[in-house]
Amino acid sequence: MTHQLTNSDRRFDDFTTVTGVVRHGDQRGRRLGFPTANLHEVGEICQDGVYVATIGIEPGGPTHLAVVSIGRRQTYYGPEGIRLLEAHLLGFTGNLYGRRIRVALRYRLRPQRRFDDSPALVRQLREDVSAAARWAVRSGFAHLIVTAPRTEWSKGRWGLKQRRLPEDRCRPTIRALERTELIATAAKSVPKNADPHQWVAVKTGLPVADIAWRLPHLKAP
């Protein structure tokens, strides 16, 4: 089912769906730290923007939470860029090239915009991911949240090397989403001139490093 989006239609039950085969891109998202699955068949989606979405991997694969950008990537290619759907699956570390996926757009976070440089874009992408996680907690999709892939240091022949932990040790967890929501709630009442990360750590009892990872741009009001 296809649903025509309007400016006021930010959350909807009759959601838009797009199905297509993941194609190779320029891998710019991977270099920025936000790898994406790209679809070119987006003609039926009228409104560009950044969305929270659920993505099913076909046939019969798991469903993931994602931040989806639909537009022409004006930061790098201007208004004449190719219109794409770029989906960053939260916590996903596999390879989707050549796989068919079904993208269900659940909530429109913001319109597309052009950024001055890559660091500014990365800061916004981090905020988009945090916003998507908070939406998932509020809207009954917390079970789709996957904790970020963890790493550890191992010592080999050539010295210390950071390696990714096996995928089966990074399973979805509702507790991770509950932590994000707890931190976001506490962050709303940070006193003026207080260190935000330290204050929220005391308020919630969570490690400062965990708070800094979940809300990296937390600032005192």
Backbone as CSV, one residue per row, in Angstrom:
resi,resn,N_x,N_y,N_z,CA_x,CA_y,CA_z,C_x,C_y,C_z
1,MET,0.845,-1.187,0.000,0.000,0.000,0.000,0.883,1.240,0.000
2,THR,0.569,2.197,-0.832,1.321,3.445,-0.891,0.469,4.564,-0.324
3,HIS,1.090,5.418,0.484,0.373,6.497,1.147,1.022,7.813,0.781
4,GLN,0.264,8.765,0.283,0.795,10.075,-0.066,1.024,10.872,1.213
5,LEU,2.260,11.317,1.437,2.597,12.041,2.648,2.357,13.535,2.477
6,THR,1.939,14.189,3.564,1.785,15.632,3.584,2.665,16.202,4.679
7,ASN,2.815,17.519,4.713,3.681,18.150,5.707,3.221,17.867,7.125
8,SER,1.912,17.722,7.333,1.399,17.503,8.682,1.347,16.036,9.057
9,ASP,1.600,15.158,8.097,1.458,13.716,8.328,2.776,13.140,8.804
10,ARG,3.077,13.309,10.104,4.367,12.910,10.630,4.324,11.491,11.178
11,ARG,3.181,11.076,11.710,3.060,9.718,12.228,1.792,9.124,11.655
12,PHE,1.870,7.908,11.145,0.713,7.377,10.457,0.686,5.867,10.585
13,ASP,-0.537,5.347,10.620,-0.718,3.896,10.682,-0.767,3.305,9.279
14,ASP,-1.376,4.054,8.357,-1.428,3.619,6.960,-0.101,4.010,6.303
15,PHE,0.984,3.341,6.740,2.323,3.797,6.407,2.716,3.462,4.967
16,THR,3.673,4.240,4.473,4.221,4.021,3.139,5.194,2.857,3.159
17,THR,5.143,2.002,2.159,6.094,0.905,2.044,6.774,0.949,0.682
18,VAL,8.032,0.598,0.693,8.833,0.514,-0.527,9.595,-0.799,-0.495
19,THR,9.563,-1.532,-1.587,10.289,-2.786,-1.688,11.264,-2.707,-2.858
20,GLY,12.485,-3.174,-2.636,13.457,-3.144,-3.709,14.708,-3.919,-3.352
21,VAL,15.608,-4.014,-4.303,16.874,-4.726,-4.128,17.958,-3.715,-3.767
22,VAL,18.733,-4.038,-2.741,19.802,-3.151,-2.278,20.915,-3.100,-3.316
23,ARG,21.290,-1.882,-3.682,22.318,-1.684,-4.701,23.528,-0.974,-4.113
24,HIS,24.661,-1.133,-4.772,25.878,-0.467,-4.331,25.762,1.040,-4.534
25,GLY,26.352,1.787,-3.603,26.417,3.234,-3.728,27.868,3.679,-3.706
26,ASP,28.084,4.937,-3.314,29.460,5.444,-3.256,30.117,5.184,-1.901
27,GLN,29.379,4.522,-0.980,29.881,4.141,0.342,30.312,5.343,1.178
28,ARG,29.734,6.497,0.891,30.041,7.672,1.688,29.503,7.517,3.115
29,GLY,28.304,6.925,3.236,27.747,6.705,4.566,28.634,5.828,5.429
30,ARG,29.214,4.804,4.831,30.128,3.936,5.582,31.336,4.719,6.074
31,ARG,31.865,5.596,5.238,33.024,6.391,5.646,32.669,7.375,6.757
32,LEU,31.405,7.788,6.817,30.963,8.708,7.867,30.594,7.985,9.155
33,GLY,30.583,6.645,9.106,30.209,5.871,10.283,28.747,5.470,10.322
34,PHE,28.020,5.689,9.206,26.600,5.342,9.128,26.347,4.597,7.818
35,PRO,26.746,3.324,7.735,26.539,2.566,6.492,25.052,2.456,6.162
36,THR,24.740,2.482,4.877,23.341,2.463,4.460,23.083,1.385,3.416
37,ALA,21.832,0.944,3.385,21.327,0.098,2.303,20.568,1.015,1.357
38,ASN,20.926,1.004,0.073,20.400,1.983,-0.876,19.400,1.358,-1.843
39,LEU,18.266,2.041,-2.003,17.271,1.674,-3.009,17.100,2.841,-3.971
40,HIS,16.998,2.529,-5.269,16.818,3.568,-6.275,15.361,3.711,-6.693
41,GLU,14.520,2.732,-6.364,13.122,2.739,-6.811,12.273,3.468,-5.776
42,VAL,12.300,4.802,-5.806,11.582,5.588,-4.801,10.615,6.580,-5.437
43,GLY,10.240,6.350,-6.691,9.374,7.289,-7.386,8.017,7.460,-6.740
44,GLU,7.512,6.411,-6.036,6.176,6.498,-5.460,6.141,7.295,-4.165
45,ILE,7.315,7.667,-3.623,7.356,8.471,-2.408,7.454,9.938,-2.819
46,CYS,6.438,10.726,-2.482,6.377,12.100,-2.966,7.245,13.050,-2.163
47,GLN,7.410,12.807,-0.877,8.043,13.788,-0.010,9.416,13.336,0.462
48,ASP,10.433,14.117,0.129,11.768,13.852,0.656,11.784,14.112,2.166
49,GLY,12.781,13.525,2.833,12.906,13.749,4.262,13.659,12.630,4.930
50,VAL,13.738,12.718,6.260,14.379,11.695,7.086,13.302,11.059,7.953
51,TYR,13.250,9.731,7.947,12.166,8.989,8.573,12.698,7.927,9.538
52,VAL,11.854,7.563,10.506,12.045,6.315,11.234,11.313,5.239,10.446
53,ALA,11.948,4.093,10.262,11.335,3.029,9.472,11.612,1.678,10.094
54,THR,10.789,0.716,9.732,11.091,-0.688,10.017,11.411,-1.352,8.687
55,ILE,12.420,-2.197,8.688,12.880,-2.823,7.455,12.892,-4.329,7.619
56,GLY,12.168,-4.995,6.750,12.153,-6.446,6.724,13.039,-6.961,5.609
57,ILE,13.880,-7.930,5.926,14.765,-8.526,4.931,14.054,-9.746,4.349
58,GLU,13.818,-9.736,3.057,13.067,-10.809,2.414,14.016,-11.835,1.797
59,PRO,13.555,-13.078,1.679,12.259,-13.584,2.151,12.356,-14.115,3.581
60,GLY,11.430,-13.710,4.405,11.304,-14.261,5.751,12.401,-13.905,6.717
61,GLY,13.156,-12.843,6.436,14.240,-12.457,7.327,13.755,-11.603,8.488
62,PRO,14.671,-11.187,9.351,14.300,-10.393,10.521,13.908,-8.974,10.136
63,THR,13.262,-8.292,11.073,12.893,-6.900,10.901,13.799,-6.028,11.765
64,HIS,14.235,-4.890,11.219,15.145,-3.997,11.927,14.567,-2.590,11.986
65,LEU,14.974,-1.856,13.003,14.666,-0.433,13.083,15.723,0.327,12.279
66,ALA,15.306,1.404,11.608,16.244,2.135,10.752,15.911,3.614,10.712
67,VAL,16.927,4.403,10.414,16.751,5.804,10.033,16.915,5.861,8.522
68,VAL,15.926,6.393,7.828,15.896,6.391,6.367,15.911,7.819,5.837
69,SER,16.810,8.071,4.908,16.878,9.363,4.231,16.427,9.186,2.793
70,ILE,15.497,10.027,2.361,15.034,10.014,0.979,15.287,11.392,0.383
71,GLY,16.108,11.445,-0.637,16.433,12.729,-1.235,17.608,12.633,-2.186
72,ARG,18.174,13.783,-2.502,19.213,13.877,-3.531,20.610,14.120,-2.962
73,ARG,20.789,14.005,-1.640,22.095,14.159,-0.992,22.741,15.482,-1.384
74,GLN,22.021,16.564,-1.109,22.436,17.878,-1.581,23.733,18.356,-0.946
75,THR,24.083,17.842,0.218,25.345,18.244,0.832,26.524,17.951,-0.088
76,TYR,26.440,16.854,-0.849,27.550,16.446,-1.706,27.266,16.602,-3.196
77,TYR,25.991,16.511,-3.589,25.696,16.472,-5.024,24.771,17.596,-5.493
78,GLY,24.319,18.459,-4.568,23.461,19.556,-4.969,22.068,19.095,-5.361
79,PRO,21.255,19.996,-5.910,19.861,19.657,-6.250,19.728,18.698,-7.422
80,GLU,20.821,18.454,-8.149,20.762,17.567,-9.315,21.194,16.139,-8.996
81,GLY,21.443,15.846,-7.734,21.862,14.496,-7.366,20.783,13.455,-7.616
82,ILE,21.208,12.207,-7.738,20.257,11.109,-7.949,19.410,10.929,-6.693
83,ARG,18.112,10.796,-6.871,17.202,10.607,-5.739,17.274,9.159,-5.271
84,LEU,17.605,8.984,-3.992,17.798,7.658,-3.423,17.052,7.520,-2.104
85,LEU,16.825,6.277,-1.740,16.434,5.922,-0.381,17.657,5.287,0.271
86,GLU,18.139,5.890,1.350,19.307,5.387,2.077,18.859,5.005,3.483
87,ALA,19.022,3.749,3.839,18.546,3.241,5.119,19.716,2.809,5.994
88,HIS,19.824,3.437,7.152,20.825,3.032,8.145,20.134,2.173,9.179
89,LEU,20.402,0.863,9.169,19.779,-0.083,10.086,20.520,-0.045,11.415
90,LEU,19.827,0.298,12.482,20.461,0.478,13.774,21.007,-0.848,14.300
91,GLY,22.311,-0.887,14.527,22.942,-2.061,15.107,23.228,-3.182,14.130
92,PHE,22.853,-3.032,12.866,23.035,-4.110,11.887,24.462,-4.096,11.350
93,THR,25.066,-5.279,11.210,26.450,-5.360,10.751,26.638,-6.289,9.551
94,GLY,25.548,-6.807,8.982,25.672,-7.765,7.886,25.808,-7.093,6.521
95,ASN,25.712,-7.920,5.473,25.828,-7.470,4.087,24.479,-7.658,3.403
96,LEU,23.915,-6.558,2.891,22.599,-6.625,2.258,22.633,-6.443,0.747
97,TYR,23.810,-6.317,0.162,23.885,-6.111,-1.285,23.216,-7.270,-2.029
98,GLY,22.315,-6.913,-2.933,21.606,-7.918,-3.703,20.414,-8.519,-2.995
99,ARG,20.179,-8.141,-1.748,19.027,-8.669,-0.999,17.819,-7.765,-1.215
100,ARG,16.639,-8.361,-1.203,15.405,-7.583,-1.302,14.944,-7.201,0.099
101,ILE,14.612,-5.930,0.281,14.144,-5.461,1.574,12.813,-4.725,1.409
102,ARG,12.045,-4.722,2.480,10.762,-4.004,2.505,10.866,-2.908,3.559
103,VAL,10.762,-1.667,3.122,10.923,-0.507,3.994,9.550,0.076,4.302
104,ALA,9.204,0.139,5.582,7.942,0.746,6.016,8.266,2.048,6.741
105,LEU,7.917,3.176,6.141,8.183,4.484,6.742,7.143,4.753,7.825
106,ARG,7.599,4.884,9.064,6.683,4.978,10.200,6.481,6.403,10.707
107,TYR,7.538,7.226,10.628,7.465,8.553,11.256,8.471,9.476,10.579
108,ARG,8.031,10.670,10.223,8.920,11.634,9.567,9.596,12.495,10.628
109,LEU,10.915,12.386,10.712,11.669,13.124,11.711,11.886,14.578,11.315
110,ARG,12.241,14.807,10.053,12.589,16.165,9.626,12.675,16.207,8.106
111,PRO,12.669,17.410,7.533,12.882,17.531,6.086,14.351,17.379,5.735
112,GLN,14.638,17.258,4.459,16.021,17.235,3.997,16.618,18.632,4.117
113,ARG,17.932,18.699,4.317,18.621,19.987,4.349,20.058,19.789,3.881
114,ARG,20.665,20.866,3.442,22.062,20.833,3.016,22.947,21.264,4.178
115,PHE,24.018,20.516,4.440,24.933,20.816,5.534,26.217,21.427,4.981
116,ASP,26.857,22.240,5.802,28.060,22.938,5.362,29.236,22.002,5.150
117,ASP,29.310,20.934,5.959,30.436,20.012,5.849,30.046,18.664,6.443
118,SER,30.949,17.672,6.328,30.664,16.327,6.821,30.495,16.275,8.335
119,PRO,31.333,16.960,9.146,31.122,16.913,10.600,29.736,17.395,11.015
120,ALA,29.219,18.433,10.362,27.879,18.910,10.692,26.826,17.856,10.356
121,LEU,27.011,17.177,9.234,26.083,16.118,8.851,26.141,14.968,9.852
122,VAL,27.336,14.580,10.276,27.472,13.477,11.227,26.785,13.816,12.548
123,ARG,26.935,15.051,13.000,26.267,15.453,14.249,24.756,15.301,14.124
124,GLN,24.206,15.693,12.981,22.774,15.561,12.781,22.352,14.098,12.687
125,LEU,23.165,13.269,12.036,22.834,11.846,11.934,22.785,11.192,13.304
126,ARG,23.692,11.574,14.190,23.664,11.034,15.546,22.385,11.437,16.268
127,GLU,21.966,12.670,16.066,20.717,13.118,16.677,19.526,12.363,16.086
128,ASP,19.573,12.094,14.786,18.494,11.337,14.147,18.396,9.926,14.728
129,VAL,19.528,9.280,14.944,19.526,7.929,15.508,18.957,7.949,16.924
130,SER,19.350,8.928,17.729,18.813,9.037,19.086,17.306,9.283,19.051
131,ALA,16.858,10.144,18.136,15.429,10.427,18.017,14.656,9.181,17.589
132,ALA,15.240,8.392,16.696,14.581,7.159,16.259,14.445,6.170,17.413
133,ALA,15.481,6.078,18.251,15.416,5.171,19.392,14.344,5.611,20.387
134,ARG,14.265,6.915,20.637,13.236,7.407,21.560,11.838,7.149,20.999
135,TRP,11.671,7.355,19.692,10.375,7.070,19.079,10.017,5.596,19.225
136,ALA,10.985,4.718,19.037,10.730,3.284,19.133,10.244,2.902,20.530
137,VAL,10.829,3.498,21.559,10.413,3.211,22.923,8.972,3.655,23.140
138,ARG,8.641,4.843,22.648,7.293,5.389,22.849,6.235,4.631,22.054
139,SER,6.626,4.048,20.925,5.641,3.556,19.966,5.534,2.037,19.890
140,GLY,6.150,1.336,20.829,6.000,-0.112,20.861,6.943,-0.882,19.964
141,PHE,8.038,-0.253,19.527,9.008,-0.940,18.682,10.342,-1.150,19.391
142,ALA,10.333,-1.078,20.717,11.590,-1.198,21.468,12.274,-2.534,21.223
143,HIS,11.490,-3.564,20.920,12.075,-4.888,20.707,12.957,-4.946,19.452
144,LEU,12.862,-3.925,18.600,13.681,-3.911,17.389,15.022,-3.219,17.595
145,ILE,15.211,-2.598,18.744,16.471,-1.907,18.994,17.579,-2.925,19.197
146,VAL,18.678,-2.685,18.533,19.857,-3.533,18.678,20.968,-2.670,19.259
147,THR,21.619,-3.170,20.302,22.728,-2.422,20.869,23.826,-2.274,19.831
148,ALA,24.566,-1.174,19.920,25.650,-0.942,18.973,26.673,-2.062,19.057
149,PRO,27.227,-2.497,17.924,28.238,-3.550,17.957,29.392,-3.167,18.870
150,ARG,29.751,-4.082,19.745,30.816,-3.799,20.700,32.161,-4.284,20.158
151,THR,33.220,-3.700,20.719,34.566,-4.108,20.334,35.372,-4.401,21.581
152,GLU,36.458,-5.106,21.426,37.365,-5.355,22.533,38.792,-5.380,21.985
153,TRP,39.740,-5.229,22.884,41.148,-5.221,22.481,41.742,-6.603,22.664
154,SER,42.426,-7.073,21.652,43.095,-8.372,21.723,44.551,-8.200,21.322
155,LYS,45.418,-9.018,21.886,46.839,-8.905,21.603,47.262,-10.046,20.687
156,GLY,47.757,-9.679,19.513,48.230,-10.668,18.560,49.694,-10.456,18.251
157,ARG,50.142,-11.026,17.143,51.551,-10.953,16.777,52.025,-9.517,16.594
158,TRP,51.136,-8.671,16.064,51.514,-7.298,15.758,51.040,-6.321,16.830
159,GLY,50.770,-6.815,18.036,50.396,-5.933,19.138,48.888,-5.844,19.313
160,LEU,48.464,-4.854,20.082,47.048,-4.697,20.373,46.260,-4.344,19.125
161,LYS,45.107,-4.939,18.986,44.240,-4.649,17.854,42.796,-4.693,18.337
162,GLN,42.017,-3.709,17.893,40.608,-3.689,18.259,39.821,-4.540,17.274
163,ARG,38.987,-5.412,17.789,38.213,-6.279,16.914,36.751,-6.256,17.328
164,ARG,35.886,-6.549,16.386,34.454,-6.585,16.637,34.067,-7.906,17.294
165,LEU,33.214,-7.806,18.299,32.739,-9.023,18.952,31.782,-9.764,18.022
166,PRO,31.644,-11.078,18.197,30.739,-11.861,17.343,29.328,-11.307,17.388
167,GLU,28.626,-11.435,16.252,27.281,-10.868,16.145,26.328,-11.441,17.185
168,ASP,26.513,-12.718,17.580,25.582,-13.315,18.521,25.761,-12.772,19.936
169,ARG,26.763,-11.918,20.148,26.923,-11.287,21.446,26.421,-9.844,21.423
170,CYS,25.696,-9.482,20.376,25.144,-8.137,20.226,23.662,-8.241,19.890
171,ARG,22.919,-8.984,20.665,21.523,-9.236,20.356,20.637,-8.055,20.755
172,PRO,19.407,-7.988,20.180,18.486,-6.912,20.543,18.188,-6.939,22.035
173,THR,17.991,-5.774,22.623,17.674,-5.706,24.041,16.774,-4.522,24.336
174,ILE,15.680,-4.772,25.007,14.779,-3.697,25.405,15.453,-2.813,26.438
175,ARG,16.315,-3.387,27.258,16.981,-2.606,28.290,17.796,-1.470,27.703
176,ALA,18.393,-1.691,26.526,19.170,-0.626,25.893,18.285,0.562,25.556
177,LEU,17.073,0.306,25.081,16.146,1.389,24.763,15.638,2.071,26.024
178,GLU,15.408,1.287,27.058,14.954,1.877,28.313,16.018,2.805,28.889
179,ARG,17.280,2.434,28.718,18.361,3.305,29.178,18.376,4.617,28.407
180,THR,18.207,4.519,27.088,18.203,5.726,26.268,17.081,6.660,26.694
181,GLU,15.899,6.117,26.943,14.766,6.941,27.356,15.002,7.535,28.742
182,LEU,15.597,6.765,29.646,15.904,7.258,30.991,16.882,8.424,30.926
183,ILE,17.918,8.274,30.101,18.920,9.326,29.955,18.297,10.571,29.335
184,ALA,17.484,10.381,28.303,16.866,11.524,27.629,15.949,12.288,28.578
185,THR,15.234,11.571,29.442,14.347,12.229,30.403,15.145,13.026,31.419
186,ALA,16.214,12.432,31.946,17.042,13.129,32.930,17.722,14.343,32.325
187,ALA,18.072,14.256,31.051,18.795,15.348,30.395,17.962,16.612,30.289
188,LYS,16.646,16.488,30.368,15.777,17.660,30.253,15.870,18.575,31.472
189,SER,16.407,18.066,32.593,16.436,18.863,33.826,17.855,19.122,34.324
190,VAL,18.834,19.117,33.403,20.210,19.394,33.806,20.319,20.850,34.276
191,PRO,20.847,21.096,35.490,20.973,22.477,35.984,21.939,23.289,35.127
192,LYS,21.752,24.586,35.155,22.626,25.485,34.421,24.042,25.405,34.972
193,ASN,25.021,25.407,34.066,26.445,25.368,34.404,26.918,24.013,34.943
194,ALA,26.034,23.026,34.989,26.459,21.687,35.421,27.031,20.925,34.235
195,ASP,27.939,19.988,34.520,28.442,19.109,33.467,27.330,18.122,33.117
196,PRO,26.774,18.180,31.905,25.585,17.374,31.588,25.788,15.880,31.776
197,HIS,26.900,15.345,31.247,27.116,13.905,31.330,27.300,13.454,32.773
198,GLN,28.055,14.212,33.546,28.274,13.852,34.947,26.978,13.946,35.743
199,TRP,26.199,14.991,35.490,24.957,15.191,36.240,23.960,14.083,35.953
200,VAL,23.815,13.741,34.661,22.872,12.670,34.293,23.356,11.325,34.843
201,ALA,24.672,11.120,34.880,25.208,9.878,35.440,24.815,9.725,36.900
202,VAL,24.927,10.830,37.672,24.535,10.785,39.089,23.031,10.563,39.214
203,LYS,22.265,11.229,38.373,20.803,11.149,38.439,20.292,9.755,38.096
204,THR,20.904,9.100,37.107,20.396,7.811,36.625,21.149,6.610,37.179
205,GLY,22.368,6.854,37.690,23.177,5.738,38.164,23.854,4.960,37.046
206,LEU,23.880,5.540,35.837,24.495,4.879,34.688,25.904,5.424,34.461
207,PRO,26.774,4.654,33.833,28.142,5.109,33.574,28.171,6.334,32.665
208,VAL,29.119,7.221,32.917,29.266,8.413,32.090,29.530,8.032,30.633
209,ALA,30.334,7.005,30.414,30.653,6.588,29.050,29.402,6.140,28.298
210,ASP,28.491,5.472,28.999,27.249,5.027,28.376,26.391,6.227,27.982
211,ILE,26.327,7.212,28.853,25.546,8.420,28.583,26.147,9.181,27.404
212,ALA,27.470,9.321,27.396,28.136,10.049,26.316,27.940,9.346,24.980
213,TRP,27.875,8.008,24.985,27.670,7.270,23.737,26.245,7.440,23.223
214,ARG,25.268,7.388,24.129,23.869,7.463,23.696,23.449,8.883,23.314
215,LEU,23.953,9.871,24.036,23.625,11.262,23.757,24.910,12.074,23.663
216,PRO,25.665,11.919,22.593,26.993,12.524,22.501,26.974,14.054,22.508
217,HIS,25.849,14.658,22.103,25.814,16.117,22.023,24.954,16.722,23.120
218,LEU,24.824,16.013,24.220,24.066,16.519,25.354,24.727,17.778,25.901
219,LYS,23.935,18.838,26.034,24.439,20.096,26.554,23.491,20.621,27.616
220,ALA,24.054,21.368,28.536,23.230,21.976,29.572,22.307,23.033,28.970
221,PRO,21.069,23.152,29.474,20.154,24.150,28.926,20.627,25.571,29.228
